[in-house]
Amino acid sequence: MAKIALLPYGLLYADNPPDETIPIPDFRTHRTGIIRKPSPELLETIRDAKLKQEWYRDYLLSEDAEPLEFIHSFNILESPKTAAEEMKRILCINDDEYHSCQNWETAFRYLINHAEDAGITVIVNSTLRNNTHRPLDTDEFRGFVLSDEYAPLIFINGRDAKAAQMFTLMHEIAHLLIGKSGVLDNTLEANPSIPEEHWCNMAAADFLTPKDRVLSIWDAGTDSSRNIDNLRLKLKVSRLVCIFRAYQLNLISYHEKENLLSEEMARIDSQKNKNKEKNAHPDPYIIRRYKTGRNLALAVISEVQANRMLYRDAFRLLGVKSADSLREFSRKLGY
């Protein structure tokens, strides 16, 4: 029972159940005014991420790493557009490379790689660690960010629609610019009454879909759906992001937005079913790379190979079960 409830064994004998709270600012479900009690899966996922972050921070300090200058370099009184330009500089985005990506999925991987090059650990996972019987609920949270000047960490709920994960990534990088940790449940339509969330949304939108580019692509003589497709193809973002951005810029009405969203969510659900029918088996080591974050994985592997870390500690941090698996993971990472 303790294992299922993710509680220390002794707490089962307590007179009252523990009142556990999220250890970082909670930006979830403020739209309805209802603060949902965090699930054991969410709490344990945050604890696990903080454990990884603390280890990686200590590792970086032992390597005499310098603090990252962009952490808490902005405040929400500054222009989101300026922040978007700074995010582009921080990630060293090359416009030609970015826009030559085949599709938005490739662009998403491109952004993750550049975020990690900039010193941000990015984890994408759909379950509690490796337990496929404990999926993460997208209705509860889409992701969270742990701000730190040495080892910032972004966690993206992998069960979320792939189309939304790209915006979540940029939204949470914006969180790092203002030095704010937090867990959120909806990045595309954050409650405007929360200043930090509104600002991060605007910065992410300006990064992925710059206003000038959107307006230059949009053709008032063409129907909205075709315009959305043109934006998707030219800006390398999902239709979901394009729909919200078009509404934000008053290019479509609320009614059009809702109709387009309904159609897109139906298409996404249909695509999910098709993918299940294909019964594809992606490389488990590629999945592991996203479940642990490239930077963290390489640091752990280097410590093991230098005999400064026990295998059991490496297994715990990386979620592998044997030395052979660790060696194969290392090979796949090119280490």
GUNUFI-539414 format. One line per 8 residues: number of its first residue (from 0); their letters; for each residue y, x, z of C-alpha. Coordinates in steps of 0.1 Angstrom, whole numbers. Each point is the difference from the previous one (the first is absolute). Layout:
<sites>
NUM> a> Y:X:Z; ...
</sites>
This chain:
<sites>
0> makiallp> 0:0:0; 24:29:8; -7:15:-34; 6:-33:-18; 32:-7:19; 12:36:-4; 6:2:38; -9:26:26
8> ygllyadn> -32:-11:17; 17:-2:35; 25:-26:-12; -27:-26:-5; -1:-2:38; 37:-5:5; 12:-32:16; 23:-7:-29
16> ppdetipi> -3:10:-37; 23:29:-9; 33:-10:-17; 1:26:-27; 31:4:-21; 8:19:-32; 13:35:10; 26:0:-29
24> pdfrthrt> 27:-25:-10; -15:-32:-12; 16:-15:-32; -28:-26:-6; 3:-38:-3; 37:-1:10; 5:-24:-29; -17:-29:20
32> giirkpsp> 12:12:33; -37:3:12; -11:34:13; -37:2:-8; -21:18:26; -12:32:-16; -37:2:-8; -23:27:13
40> elletird> -3:13:-36; 38:5:-3; 4:16:35; -29:24:-6; 12:9:-35; 34:9:14; -16:20:28; -22:18:-25
48> aklkqewy> 30:8:-22; 20:13:30; -30:22:9; 0:15:-35; 37:4:0; 0:18:34; -27:24:-11; 18:8:-33
56> rdyllsed> 33:4:17; -15:26:24; -16:17:-30; 34:2:-18; 17:14:31; -27:26:3; 8:10:-36; 37:3:8
64> aeplefih> 9:-29:-23; 36:-11:-3; 10:-36:8; 6:-22:-29; 37:-4:-7; -2:-35:-15; -14:-17:32; 28:-21:15
72> sfnilesp> 25:13:-25; 14:-35:-8; 11:-31:19; 0:-36:-12; 38:0:-4; -4:24:-30; -7:-11:-35; -37:-9:-8
80> ktaaeemk> 7:12:-35; 10:34:13; -31:1:21; -21:-8:-31; 15:29:-18; -7:22:30; -36:-12:1; -3:10:-36
88> rilcindd> 13:35:8; -23:3:31; -31:-9:-21; 11:22:-29; -5:-28:-24; 1:11:-37; 11:-30:-20; -19:11:-31
96> eyhscqnw> -32:5:20; 4:-32:19; 7:-22:-30; -28:16:-20; -25:-14:25; -24:-22:-18; 5:-30:23; 13:-8:35
104> etafryli> -33:9:16; 4:35:-13; 36:0:10; -11:-10:36; -23:30:2; 28:22:-13; 23:-12:27; -27:6:27
112> nhaedagi> -6:35:-12; 38:8:0; 4:-16:35; -27:23:13; 16:29:-17; 31:-8:19; -18:1:33; -9:-37:6
120> tvivnstl> -36:-8:8; -10:-32:-19; -31:-19:11; -13:-30:-20; -29:-18:17; -14:-35:-1; -22:2:31; 1:12:36
128> rnnthrpl> -8:37:-7; -34:-2:-19; -13:-32:14; -3:-24:-29; -8:-28:25; 35:3:14; 24:-7:-29; 37:2:5
136> dtdefrgf> 18:-34:-3; 29:0:-25; 13:-32:16; 5:21:31; 15:31:-14; 7:18:-34; 6:34:14; 17:20:26
144> vlsdeyap> 20:33:3; 0:26:28; 32:20:-3; 0:36:11; 21:30:-11; -31:21:-5; -29:-23:-9; 12:-34:-12
152> lifingrd> -29:-24:-8; -1:-31:-22; -30:-24:2; -5:-25:-28; -24:-29:4; -24:5:-29; -11:-36:1; 35:-10:-12
160> akaaqmft> 5:-8:-37; 3:33:-18; 31:-14:-16; 17:-1:34; -11:34:13; 24:19:-21; 30:-18:14; -14:4:35
168> lmheiahl> -2:38:-5; 37:2:-10; 11:-24:27; -16:22:26; 14:32:-14; 34:-17:4; -10:-6:37; -4:37:4
176> ligksgvl> 36:6:-13; 13:-21:29; -25:15:24; -16:-33:9; -37:-5:7; -13:-36:-4; -28:-23:-11; 8:-27:-26
184> dntleanp> -18:-29:-16; 20:-7:-31; 20:26:-19; 10:-19:-30; 17:-28:19; 11:15:32; 21:-22:23; 37:8:-8
192> sipeehwc> 8:-7:37; -16:34:8; 25:25:-12; -24:29:-2; -25:-19:-21; 26:-14:-23; 15:35:-5; -34:16:-7
200> nmaaadfl> -8:-28:-25; 32:7:-19; -6:38:0; -36:-5:-13; 12:-25:-27; 27:24:-11; -25:28:-2; -27:-19:-20
208> tpkdrvls> 23:-23:-20; 35:13:-3; 25:-28:-6; 15:17:-31; -34:5:-16; -12:-36:8; 32:-15:-15; -3:22:-31
216> iwdagtds> -36:-11:-6; 5:-37:8; 6:-22:-31; 17:-33:8; -13:-14:-33; -37:6:10; -20:-21:24; -4:13:36
224> srnidnlr> -37:8:-2; 5:23:-30; 29:17:17; -21:6:31; -27:16:-23; 27:22:-16; 12:11:34; -36:8:11
232> lklkvsrl> -7:21:-30; 32:19:-1; 5:6:38; -37:6:9; -1:-26:28; -20:-31:6; 9:-35:-12; 4:-10:37
240> vcifrayq> 28:26:5; 17:-10:-33; -1:-37:10; 17:7:34; 25:24:-15; 10:-25:-28; 5:-27:27; 20:25:21
248> lnlisyhe> 23:7:-29; 4:-37:-8; -17:3:-33; -25:-28:8; 4:-31:22; -20:-6:32; -21:-26:-19; -8:26:-27
256> kenllsee> -8:26:26; -25:-23:18; -17:-10:-32; -3:36:-12; -14:11:34; -25:-28:0; -13:11:-35; -1:36:10
264> maridsqk> -19:-5:32; -25:-21:-19; -4:28:-25; -4:26:28; -27:-21:17; -18:-4:-33; 1:37:-6; -14:7:35
272> nknkekna> -30:-22:-9; -6:18:-32; 1:33:17; -27:-12:25; -22:-12:-29; 2:35:-15; -15:14:32; 18:33:-6
280> hpdpyiir> -8:29:23; 30:23:2; -4:36:11; -2:-2:39; 18:33:3; 29:-13:-20; 1:-30:24; -2:24:29
288> ryktgrnl> 30:20:-13; 22:-32:3; -16:-11:33; 10:33:17; 30:12:-19; -1:32:-21; 22:21:23; -20:-8:31
296> alavisev> -33:5:-18; 9:35:-13; 13:11:34; -32:-11:18; -22:17:-27; 20:32:3; -4:0:38; -37:-5:-3
304> qanrmlyr> -4:28:-25; 20:23:22; -23:-8:29; 29:-14:20; -14:-36:2; -34:-14:9; -18:-20:-27; -2:-30:23
312> dafrllgv> 38:-1:4; 3:3:-38; -25:-29:-5; 20:-22:24; 33:7:-18; -13:-3:-35; -27:-27:4; -28:21:-14
320> ksadslre> -34:3:16; -15:34:-10; 10:35:-10; -14:-6:-35; 24:-30:-4; 29:21:13; -8:28:-25; -2:-25:-29
328> fsrklgy> 32:-16:11; 17:34:1; -13:7:-35; 13:-33:-13; 35:9:14; -2:33:-18; 0:20:32
</sites>
